[in-house]
Amino acid sequence: MFLFFLVFFGLQIFVLFCCAAAGNDAASQELSDQEQLQFIAEWKKQHQKKDVC
């Protein structure tokens, strides 16, 4: 039973470590924000209503 808990909590710690290491730093957040802004700008260009004057 002790081995089960040891393995279980070991895997939980491993998963949490992987999640923390997978992009929670400031540089990757900034890159993600830039990509989202570029996507929104392109979407606005494609879906912009043409004014008829």
Beta strands, then each sheet from edge to edge (+ up, - down):
end
